[in-house]
Amino acid sequence: MLPTFLVAMDLTALLLALPQLAADLGATSVQQLWISDGYGFLVAGMVITMGTLGDRIGRRRLLLAGAAAFAALSVVAAFATGPLMLIVVRALLGVAGATLAPSTLALLTTMFRDERQRGKAIAAWATCQFTGGALGPVLAGFLLQHFWWGSVFLAAVPAMVLLALAGPVLLPESRSDQAGRLDPASVGLSLASVLLIVYGIKQLTVENVRALPAVALVAGAVIGWVFVRRQLRLETPLLDLRLLRNRPFTAVLVALVFAGIAMAGTGLLVTQYLQGVLGYSPFASAILFAPMGLGVAAGTLTAPLLARRMKPTTAIAAGLAASAIGSLLLIGVADGRALPLAITGITVLALGTGPLFALGTGLVIGSAPPERAGSAASMSETGNYIGGSLGLALLGTVAAVVYRERMDGTSDSLPAAIAAAENRPAGQGAELLHTAREAFTAGLHVTGAVGAVIFAGLAVLVLAMRPATTAAPAPVPGYEATRS
């Protein structure tokens, strides 16, 4: 549980530390972007390679090596002397972080052979992941009140050291006896494709010129196509795409991507709403927003109880329907009931995704043979990262379009309107702020409606692609039949 919690926490904790860090190191706006995003880029780009590498060299060995590297690099990051040094260290932390999630998830298949026990273990794993993401900004806020920005990085060191020391004693080693050699060309293609796609998606939301992100997206897609062609020809591929022939497996992967889109997009708008419209500080907004991450954690923790009373696919679909209702609540956010509806909406939305992340991840892992558990885990994790990046770009863009239309082109963003209002006479400034906040709220309403459509569509997809009750699911060619 330790590495799962800390990797998720490290993705979000830096958000509050970034202003203080940038002032101390003299980082430019571009350097700040790479400091915050470099870690996530490399985690997303390397998780496929690391998942399959663990299958070949041993999941425990890879996990402990990654934990030791993560601890050492966290110390270096805490005492970085310049922005370039911190950018490089954060990228290396991403490589180390990419070893942790697929290794821990794959180890669960060895540690818990019983299907019910494995389901509980994966639910606990997912709970730690989302709890870490929710508590990251809160912990960062506490540390920054008492220590310097480097303390945010040092928080991970004791737990990683404990893992490196206790792991050899407590964790079993597991690897695939049928693993071939690692294909360097596939590694390079997967890394290039994911990095370019994630970079292009993220830059679409911050760049004024769209040409470079568009080129990155096209190049990433082309390289991804070459990667897929190569995997289908290899006897021992880096990523076993034959697993996609299992319909529930494919449905869950699609659901993970699109649920990530809806969650990231609505999460982005709600955090901005709390600060820009309701006027809460970043730290207060982090605390108010914590129910979203904790809601997912609660949903994942209780998912095994649902699985005892209904089929996993039915529980997942029911949860997604609840998430659609939570998204619809955001449409009602307005002056008198803004905060209660916003918090209730994101909490219900998050709670409903719990069965998807717990039972769906278990279905993905259970659909793969034990020797390919790391590869299956990496597909699940990559879906999460791609979905999150797409959500920030796509739903963020939709909300921005609604905002600009409501403002008749007089303002590009709510922060810009707030800054402009400070330089106008009191009456004009107040009017501009009121109009801008109303326009942003309209964007939040549209985002909630889009999220509701996505979740409702995913619920239908999961039910439609579940295996027939009268026949066992078709096995993946070359593998034993798997339960779904």
PEKA-V478610 format. One record per pair of residues at least 4 apart in sequence whose ideal C-beta (glycine too) atoms are under 8 Angstrom apart, sorted by the first residue. I is the first residue (numbers start at 1). J is the second residue. D is the distance in whole Angstrom. If there is no record, write none. Layout:
# PEKA-V478610
{{I;J;D} {I;J;D}}
This chain:
# PEKA-V478610
{{1;5;6} {1;124;7} {1;125;7} {1;128;5} {2;6;6} {2;159;5} {2;160;7} {2;162;7} {2;163;5} {3;7;6} {3;63;7} {3;66;8} {3;67;6} {3;70;8} {3;100;4} {3;101;8} {3;103;8} {3;104;6} {3;159;8} {3;160;7} {3;163;6} {4;8;7} {4;100;7} {4;101;6} {4;104;6} {4;125;6} {4;128;5} {4;129;5} {4;132;7} {5;9;6} {5;128;4} {5;129;7} {5;131;7} {5;132;4} {5;159;8} {6;10;6} {6;70;8} {6;132;6} {6;156;5} {6;159;6} {6;160;7} {7;11;7} {7;43;7} {7;97;5} {7;100;5} {7;101;6} {7;129;8} {7;132;7} {8;12;7} {8;128;8} {8;129;5} {8;130;7} {8;131;8} {8;132;3} {8;133;4} {8;136;7} {9;13;5} {9;132;4} {9;133;7} {9;135;6} {9;136;4} {9;139;7} {9;155;8} {9;156;7} {10;14;7} {10;39;7} {10;93;7} {10;97;7} {10;136;7} {10;156;6} {11;39;7} {11;40;6} {11;43;8} {11;133;6} {11;136;7} {12;132;8} {12;133;5} {12;134;8} {12;136;3} {12;137;6} {12;140;8} {13;17;7} {13;136;4} {13;137;6} {13;139;6} {13;140;4} {13;152;5} {13;155;7} {14;18;6} {14;21;8} {14;35;7} {14;36;6} {14;39;8} {14;140;7} {14;152;6} {15;36;7} {15;136;8} {15;137;6} {15;140;7} {15;282;8} {15;286;8} {16;137;5} {16;140;4} {16;141;5} {16;144;6} {16;282;6} {16;283;7} {16;286;7} {17;21;5} {17;140;5} {17;144;6} {17;149;5} {17;152;5} {18;22;6} {18;32;6} {18;35;7} {18;36;6} {19;23;7} {20;24;6} {20;144;6} {20;148;8} {20;149;5} {21;25;6} {21;27;7} {21;35;7} {21;86;8} {21;149;4} {22;26;8} {22;27;4} {22;31;8} {22;32;5} {22;35;8} {22;83;8} {24;148;8} {24;149;6} {25;80;7} {25;81;8} {25;82;6} {25;83;5} {25;86;7} {26;82;8} {26;83;7} {27;31;4} {27;32;5} {27;35;6} {27;83;4} {27;86;8} {28;32;7} {28;83;7} {29;33;7} {30;34;7} {31;35;6} {31;83;4} {31;84;8} {31;87;7} {32;36;6} {32;83;8} {33;37;6} {33;206;7} {34;38;5} {34;87;5} {34;90;8} {35;83;7} {35;86;6} {35;87;6} {35;90;6} {37;41;6} {37;202;6} {38;42;6} {38;87;6} {38;90;4} {38;91;5} {38;94;6} {39;43;6} {39;90;5} {39;91;7} {39;93;6} {39;94;4} {39;97;7} {40;44;6} {40;94;7} {40;198;8} {40;385;7} {41;45;6} {41;91;7} {41;94;6} {41;195;6} {41;198;6} {41;199;7} {42;46;6} {42;91;5} {42;92;8} {42;93;8} {42;94;3} {42;95;5} {42;97;8} {42;98;7} {42;195;8} {43;47;6} {43;94;5} {43;97;5} {43;98;5} {43;385;7} {44;194;5} {44;195;7} {44;198;5} {44;382;7} {44;385;4} {44;386;7} {44;389;7} {45;94;8} {45;98;8} {45;190;8} {45;191;5} {45;194;5} {45;195;4} {45;198;7} {46;50;5} {46;94;7} {46;95;5} {46;98;4} {46;191;7} {47;51;6} {47;98;5} {47;101;7} {47;102;6} {47;378;5} {47;381;5} {47;382;6} {47;385;7} {48;52;7} {48;190;5} {48;194;7} {48;238;7} {48;239;6} {48;375;8} {48;378;5} {48;379;8} {48;382;6} {49;53;6} {49;98;8} {49;182;8} {49;187;5} {49;190;6} {49;191;7} {49;238;7} {49;378;8} {50;54;6} {50;62;7} {50;66;8} {50;98;5} {50;99;5} {50;102;6} {50;103;7} {50;374;8} {50;378;7} {51;55;7} {51;102;4} {51;103;8} {51;106;7} {51;374;4} {51;375;5} {51;376;8} {51;377;5} {51;378;3} {51;379;8} {51;381;7} {52;56;7} {52;182;7} {52;238;5} {52;239;7} {52;374;6} {52;375;5} {52;378;7} {53;57;6} {53;62;6} {53;99;8} {53;182;6} {53;374;8} {54;58;7} {54;59;4} {54;61;8} {54;62;4} {54;63;7} {54;99;7} {54;102;6} {54;103;5} {54;106;6} {54;175;8} {54;374;4} {55;59;7} {55;106;7} {55;175;6} {55;176;5} {55;179;6} {55;371;6} {55;372;6} {55;373;7} {55;374;4} {55;375;6} {56;175;7} {56;176;7} {56;179;4} {56;180;8} {56;181;8} {56;182;6} {57;61;6} {57;62;6} {57;175;7} {58;62;7} {58;173;5} {58;174;7} {58;175;4} {59;63;6} {59;103;5} {59;106;5} {59;107;5} {59;110;8} {59;173;7} {59;174;5} {59;175;7} {59;373;8} {59;374;6} {60;64;6} {60;103;8} {60;107;7} {60;167;6} {60;168;8} {60;171;5} {60;172;7} {60;173;5} {60;174;7} {61;65;6} {61;173;7} {62;66;6} {62;99;5} {62;103;5} {63;67;6} {63;99;6} {63;100;6} {63;103;4} {63;104;6} {63;107;7} {63;163;8} {63;167;7} {63;171;7} {64;68;6} {64;163;7} {64;164;6} {64;167;5} {64;168;7} {65;69;6} {65;99;7} {66;70;6} {66;96;5} {66;97;7} {66;98;8} {66;99;3} {66;100;5} {66;103;7} {67;71;6} {67;96;8} {67;100;7} {67;160;5} {67;163;5} {67;164;5} {67;167;7} {68;72;6} {68;160;7} {68;164;5} {69;73;6} {69;92;8} {69;95;8} {69;96;4} {69;99;8} {70;74;6} {70;93;6} {70;96;4} {70;97;6} {70;100;7} {70;156;7} {70;160;5} {71;75;7} {71;156;7} {71;157;5} {71;160;4} {71;161;5} {71;164;7} {72;76;7} {73;77;6} {73;89;6} {73;92;5} {73;93;5} {73;96;6} {74;78;6} {74;93;7} {74;153;5} {74;154;6} {74;156;5} {74;157;5} {74;160;7} {75;79;7} {75;153;8} {75;154;7} {75;157;6} {76;80;7} {76;89;5} {77;86;6} {77;89;5} {77;90;7} {77;93;7} {77;150;7} {77;153;4} {78;150;3} {78;151;7} {78;152;8} {78;153;4} {78;154;5} {79;150;6} {80;85;5} {80;86;4} {80;89;6} {80;150;8} {81;85;6} {82;86;7} {83;87;6} {84;88;7} {85;89;6} {86;90;6} {87;91;7} {88;92;7} {89;93;6} {90;94;7} {91;95;7} {92;96;7} {93;97;6} {94;98;6} {95;99;8} {96;100;8} {97;101;8} {98;102;8} {99;103;6} {100;104;6} {101;105;6} {101;129;8} {101;377;7} {101;381;5} {102;106;6} {102;374;5} {102;377;4} {102;378;5} {102;381;6} {103;107;6} {103;374;7} {104;108;7} {104;125;7} {105;109;8} {105;122;7} {105;125;6} {105;361;7} {105;365;6} {105;373;8} {105;377;4} {105;380;7} {105;381;8} {106;110;8} {106;174;7} {106;365;8} {106;373;4} {106;374;4} {106;376;8} {106;377;5} {107;111;6} {107;171;6} {107;172;7} {107;174;6} {108;112;6} {108;118;6} {108;121;5} {108;122;6} {108;125;7} {108;365;7} {109;113;8} {109;118;7} {109;174;8} {109;365;6} {109;366;8} {109;370;6} {109;373;5} {110;172;6} {110;174;4} {110;370;7} {110;373;8} {111;121;7} {111;171;8} {111;172;6} {112;117;4} {112;118;4} {112;120;8} {112;121;5} {113;117;8} {113;118;7} {114;118;6} {115;119;6} {115;366;7} {115;483;7} {116;120;7} {116;304;7} {117;121;6} {118;122;6} {118;362;6} {118;365;8} {118;366;7} {119;123;6} {119;303;8} {119;304;5} {119;307;6} {119;358;7} {119;359;7} {119;362;5} {120;124;6} {120;304;5} {121;125;6} {122;126;6} {122;358;6} {122;361;5} {122;362;4} {122;365;7} {123;127;6} {123;300;5} {123;301;6} {123;303;5} {123;304;5} {123;358;4} {123;359;8} {123;362;8} {124;128;7} {124;301;7} {125;129;7} {125;361;8} {126;130;6} {126;296;8} {126;297;8} {126;300;4} {126;354;8} {126;357;5} {126;358;5} {126;361;6} {127;131;6} {127;297;4} {127;298;8} {127;300;5} {127;301;5} {127;358;8} {128;132;6} {128;297;8} {129;133;7} {129;357;8} {130;134;6} {130;293;5} {130;294;8} {130;296;4} {130;297;5} {130;300;7} {130;350;8} {130;357;7} {131;135;6} {131;293;6} {131;294;7} {131;297;4} {132;136;6} {133;293;5} {134;138;8} {134;289;8} {134;290;5} {134;291;8} {134;292;7} {134;293;2} {134;294;5} {134;296;8} {134;297;7} {135;139;6} {135;290;7} {135;293;7} {136;140;6} {137;141;6} {137;282;8} {137;283;8} {137;286;4} {137;289;8} {137;290;8} {138;142;7} {138;286;6} {138;287;6} {138;290;6} {139;143;6} {139;152;8} {139;155;7} {140;144;6} {140;152;5} {140;286;8} {141;145;7} {141;282;8} {141;283;4} {141;286;6} {141;287;8} {142;146;7} {143;147;5} {143;151;4} {143;152;6} {143;155;7} {144;149;7} {144;151;8} {144;152;7} {146;151;8} {147;151;4} {150;154;6} {151;155;7} {153;157;8} {156;160;6} {157;161;6} {158;162;6} {159;163;6} {160;164;6} {161;165;6} {162;166;6} {163;167;5} {166;170;5} {167;171;5} {174;370;8} {175;179;7} {176;370;8} {176;371;3} {176;372;7} {177;371;7} {178;236;8} {178;371;5} {179;236;7} {179;371;7} {180;235;7} {180;236;3} {181;236;8} {182;186;8} {182;187;7} {182;238;7} {183;187;7} {183;230;8} {183;234;6} {183;236;8} {183;237;8} {183;238;6} {184;188;6} {185;189;6} {185;230;7} {186;190;6} {186;227;7} {186;230;6} {186;231;7} {186;234;7} {186;237;7} {186;238;4} {186;239;8} {187;191;6} {187;238;7} {188;192;6} {189;193;6} {189;223;6} {189;224;8} {189;226;6} {189;227;4} {189;230;7} {190;194;6} {190;227;6} {190;238;6} {190;239;7} {191;195;6} {192;196;6} {192;220;7} {192;223;5} {193;197;6} {193;220;5} {193;221;8} {193;223;4} {193;224;4} {193;227;6} {194;198;6} {194;220;7} {194;224;8} {194;382;7} {194;385;8} {194;386;8} {195;199;6} {195;220;7} {196;200;6} {196;216;5} {196;217;7} {196;219;5} {196;220;3} {196;223;7} {197;201;6} {197;216;8} {197;217;6} {197;220;4} {197;221;7} {197;224;7} {197;386;7} {197;389;8} {198;202;6} {198;385;7} {198;386;7} {198;389;5} {199;203;6} {199;213;7} {199;216;5} {199;220;8} {200;204;7} {200;213;4} {200;214;7} {200;215;8} {200;216;4} {200;217;4} {200;220;6} {201;205;8} {201;213;8} {201;217;7} {201;389;4} {201;390;6} {201;392;7} {201;393;4} {202;206;7} {202;389;6} {202;392;7} {202;393;7} {203;207;5} {203;212;7} {203;213;4} {203;216;7} {204;210;7} {204;213;5} {204;214;8} {204;393;5} {204;397;7} {205;392;6} {205;393;5} {205;396;5} {205;397;7} {207;212;7} {207;213;6} {210;214;6} {211;215;6} {212;216;6} {213;217;6} {214;218;6} {215;219;6} {216;220;6} {217;221;6} {218;222;6} {219;223;6} {220;224;6} {221;225;7} {222;226;7} {223;227;6} {224;228;6} {225;229;7} {226;230;6} {227;231;6} {227;239;8} {228;232;7} {228;241;6} {229;233;7} {230;234;6} {230;237;8} {231;237;4} {231;238;6} {231;239;5} {231;240;7} {231;241;5} {232;237;8} {232;241;6} {234;238;8} {237;241;7} {238;375;8} {239;375;6} {239;378;7} {239;379;7} {240;368;8} {240;372;5} {240;375;5} {240;376;8} {242;476;6} {242;477;6} {242;478;7} {243;249;6} {243;367;6} {243;368;6} {243;372;7} {243;375;8} {243;376;6} {243;379;7} {243;476;6} {244;249;7} {244;250;5} {244;253;8} {245;250;8} {245;474;7} {245;476;6} {245;477;7} {246;250;7} {246;367;5} {246;473;7} {246;474;7} {246;476;6} {246;482;7} {246;484;7} {247;251;6} {247;465;5} {247;466;8} {247;467;7} {247;473;7} {248;252;6} {248;313;6} {248;363;6} {248;367;7} {248;465;6} {248;466;6} {248;467;6} {248;473;7} {248;484;4} {249;253;7} {249;363;7} {249;364;6} {249;367;4} {249;368;8} {249;484;7} {250;254;6} {250;465;7} {251;255;6} {251;313;8} {251;461;6} {251;462;5} {251;464;8} {251;465;4} {251;466;7} {252;256;6} {252;316;7} {252;356;7} {252;360;4} {252;361;8} {252;363;5} {252;364;6} {252;380;8} {252;462;7} {253;257;7} {253;364;7} {253;379;6} {253;380;7} {253;383;5} {254;258;6} {254;458;8} {254;461;7} {255;259;6} {255;316;7} {255;320;7} {255;356;6} {255;360;6} {255;458;5} {255;461;7} {255;462;6} {256;260;6} {256;356;7} {256;357;8} {256;360;7} {256;380;6} {256;383;4} {256;384;6} {256;387;6} {257;261;7} {257;383;5} {257;384;8} {257;386;6} {257;387;4} {257;390;7} {258;262;7} {258;387;6} {258;454;5} {258;457;8} {258;458;6} {259;263;6} {259;320;7} {259;323;7} {259;353;6} {259;356;6} {259;387;7} {259;454;8} {259;455;7} {259;458;6} {260;264;6} {260;383;7} {260;384;5} {260;385;8} {260;386;7} {260;387;2} {260;388;5} {260;390;7} {260;391;6} {261;265;6} {261;387;5} {261;388;8} {261;390;5} {261;391;4} {261;394;6} {261;395;7} {261;454;7} {262;266;6} {262;323;7} {262;327;7} {262;349;8} {262;391;6} {262;395;7} {262;450;7} {262;451;4} {262;454;4} {262;455;6} {263;267;6} {263;292;8} {263;349;7} {263;350;7} {263;353;7} {263;387;8} {263;388;8} {263;391;7} {264;268;6} {264;387;7} {264;388;4} {264;389;8} {264;390;8} {264;391;3} {264;392;5} {264;395;7} {265;269;7} {265;391;4} {265;392;7} {265;394;7} {265;395;3} {265;396;6} {265;398;8} {265;399;8} {265;447;6} {265;450;7} {265;451;7} {266;270;6} {266;327;7} {266;330;7} {266;346;7} {266;349;7} {266;391;8} {266;395;7} {266;447;6} {266;448;7} {266;451;5} {267;271;6} {267;289;7} {267;292;6} {267;346;7} {267;391;8} {268;272;6} {268;391;7} {268;392;6} {268;395;7} {268;396;6} {269;273;6} {269;395;7} {269;396;8} {269;399;6} {269;443;7} {269;444;5} {269;447;5} {270;274;6} {270;289;7} {270;292;8} {270;330;7} {270;342;6} {270;345;8} {270;346;5} {270;444;7} {271;275;7} {271;285;6} {271;289;5} {272;276;5} {272;277;8} {272;414;7} {272;440;7} {273;277;5} {273;278;7} {273;333;7} {273;338;8} {273;342;6} {273;440;7} {273;441;7} {273;444;6} {274;278;5} {274;280;5} {274;284;8} {274;285;4} {274;288;6} {274;289;7} {274;339;8} {274;342;7} {275;279;7} {275;280;6} {275;281;7} {275;282;7} {275;285;5} {276;414;4} {276;415;7} {276;418;7} {276;437;7} {276;440;6} {277;338;7} {277;414;7} {277;437;5} {277;440;6} {277;441;6} {278;338;6} {278;339;6} {280;284;4} {280;285;5} {280;288;6} {281;285;7} {282;286;6} {283;287;7} {284;288;6} {285;289;6} {286;290;7} {288;339;8} {288;343;6} {289;293;8} {289;346;7} {290;294;6} {291;295;5} {291;343;6} {291;346;7} {291;347;4} {291;350;7} {292;296;7} {292;346;4} {292;347;7} {292;349;7} {292;350;5} {293;297;6} {293;350;7} {294;298;6} {294;350;8} {295;299;6} {295;346;7} {295;347;4} {295;348;7} {295;349;7} {295;350;3} {295;351;4} {295;354;8} {296;300;6} {296;350;4} {296;351;7} {296;353;6} {296;354;6} {296;357;7} {297;301;6} {297;354;8} {298;302;6} {298;351;6} {298;354;7} {299;303;6} {299;319;7} {299;350;7} {299;351;4} {299;352;7} {299;353;6} {299;354;2} {299;355;6} {299;357;8} {299;358;7} {300;354;4} {300;355;8} {300;357;5} {300;358;4} {301;354;7} {301;358;8} {302;306;7} {302;354;7} {303;307;6} {303;315;7} {303;319;8} {303;354;5} {303;355;4} {303;358;4} {303;359;5} {304;308;7} {304;358;7} {304;359;8} {305;309;7} {306;310;6} {306;315;4} {306;318;8} {306;319;8} {306;355;6} {306;359;8} {307;311;8} {307;312;5} {307;315;6} {307;355;8} {307;359;6} {310;314;4} {310;315;5} {310;318;8} {311;315;7} {311;466;7} {312;316;6} {312;355;8} {312;359;4} {312;360;8} {312;362;7} {312;363;6} {312;484;8} {313;317;6} {313;363;8} {313;462;5} {313;463;7} {313;466;4} {313;484;8} {314;318;6} {314;463;7} {314;466;8} {315;319;6} {315;355;5} {315;359;6} {316;320;6} {316;355;5} {316;356;5} {316;359;6} {316;360;6} {316;462;5} {317;321;7} {317;459;4} {317;460;8} {317;462;5} {317;463;5} {318;322;7} {318;355;7} {318;459;8} {319;323;7} {319;351;8} {319;352;4} {319;353;6} {319;354;6} {319;355;4} {319;356;6} {320;324;7} {320;352;6} {320;353;7} {320;356;6} {320;455;5} {320;456;7} {320;458;5} {320;459;4} {320;462;7} {321;325;7} {321;352;7} {321;455;7} {321;456;7} {321;459;5} {322;326;7} {322;348;6} {322;351;7} {322;352;3} {323;327;6} {323;348;7} {323;349;5} {323;350;8} {323;351;8} {323;352;3} {323;353;5} {323;451;8} {323;455;4} {324;328;7} {324;352;8} {324;451;8} {324;452;5} {324;453;8} {324;455;4} {324;456;4} {324;459;7} {325;329;7} {325;348;6} {325;352;8} {325;452;8} {326;330;8} {326;344;8} {326;345;5} {326;346;7} {326;347;7} {326;348;3} {326;349;3} {326;350;7} {326;351;7} {326;352;6} {327;331;8} {327;345;7} {327;349;6} {327;448;5} {327;449;7} {327;451;4} {327;452;4} {327;454;8} {327;455;6} {328;332;8} {328;345;8} {328;448;6} {328;449;8} {328;452;5} {329;333;8} {329;341;6} {329;344;6} {329;345;4} {329;348;7} {329;448;7} {330;341;7} {330;342;7} {330;345;4} {330;346;8} {330;444;6} {330;445;7} {330;447;7} {330;448;3} {330;451;7} {331;445;5} {331;448;5} {331;449;6} {331;452;8} {332;337;7} {332;341;5} {333;337;7} {333;338;5} {333;341;5} {333;342;5} {333;345;7} {333;441;7} {333;444;6} {333;445;7} {333;448;8} {334;338;6} {334;341;8} {334;441;7} {337;341;5} {338;342;6} {338;441;8} {339;343;6} {340;344;6} {341;345;6} {342;346;7} {343;347;6} {344;348;6} {345;349;6} {345;448;7} {346;350;6} {347;351;6} {348;352;6} {349;353;7} {349;451;7} {349;455;8} {350;354;8} {352;455;7} {353;357;6} {354;358;6} {355;359;5} {355;360;7} {356;360;4} {356;458;8} {357;361;6} {358;362;7} {359;363;6} {360;364;7} {361;365;6} {361;380;6} {362;366;6} {363;367;6} {363;484;6} {364;368;7} {364;376;5} {364;377;8} {364;379;7} {364;380;5} {365;373;6} {365;376;6} {365;377;6} {365;380;8} {366;482;6} {366;483;6} {366;484;7} {367;376;7} {367;476;8} {367;482;5} {367;484;6} {368;372;5} {368;373;6} {368;375;7} {368;376;4} {368;476;8} {368;479;8} {368;482;7} {369;373;8} {369;476;8} {369;479;5} {369;480;7} {369;482;7} {372;376;6} {373;377;6} {374;378;6} {375;379;7} {376;380;7} {377;381;6} {378;382;6} {379;383;6} {380;384;7} {381;385;7} {382;386;6} {383;387;6} {384;388;6} {385;389;6} {386;390;6} {387;391;6} {388;392;7} {389;393;6} {390;394;5} {391;395;5} {391;396;8} {392;396;5} {393;397;6} {394;398;7} {395;399;6} {395;447;5} {395;450;6} {395;451;8} {396;400;6} {397;401;6} {398;402;7} {398;443;7} {398;446;6} {398;447;7} {398;450;6} {399;403;6} {399;440;8} {399;443;3} {399;444;7} {399;446;7} {399;447;5} {400;404;6} {400;412;8} {400;413;7} {400;443;7} {401;405;6} {402;406;6} {402;439;7} {402;442;5} {402;443;4} {402;446;5} {403;407;6} {403;411;8} {403;413;7} {403;414;7} {403;436;8} {403;439;5} {403;440;6} {403;442;7} {403;443;5} {404;409;6} {404;411;7} {404;412;6} {406;435;8} {406;438;7} {406;439;3} {406;442;5} {406;443;8} {407;411;5} {407;417;7} {407;435;7} {407;436;7} {407;439;5} {411;416;6} {411;417;4} {411;420;7} {411;432;8} {411;436;6} {411;439;8} {412;416;5} {413;417;7} {414;418;6} {414;436;5} {414;437;7} {414;439;8} {414;440;5} {415;419;6} {416;420;6} {417;421;6} {417;432;6} {417;433;7} {417;435;8} {417;436;4} {418;422;7} {418;433;7} {418;436;7} {419;423;8} {420;424;7} {420;432;6} {421;428;8} {421;429;4} {421;430;7} {421;432;5} {421;433;5} {421;436;8} {422;429;7} {423;429;8} {424;428;4} {424;429;4} {424;432;6} {425;429;7} {426;430;6} {427;431;6} {428;432;6} {429;433;6} {430;434;6} {431;435;6} {432;436;6} {433;437;6} {434;438;6} {435;439;6} {436;440;6} {437;441;6} {438;442;7} {439;443;7} {440;444;7} {441;445;7} {442;446;7} {443;447;6} {444;448;6} {445;449;7} {446;450;6} {447;451;6} {448;452;6} {449;453;7} {450;454;6} {451;455;6} {452;456;6} {453;457;6} {454;458;6} {455;459;7} {456;460;7} {457;461;6} {458;462;6} {459;463;7} {460;464;6} {461;465;6} {462;466;7} {466;484;8} {467;471;7} {467;472;7} {467;473;4} {467;484;6} {472;481;6} {473;481;7} {473;482;7} {473;483;8} {473;484;5} {474;481;8} {475;479;6} {475;480;6} {475;481;4} {475;482;6} {476;482;7}}
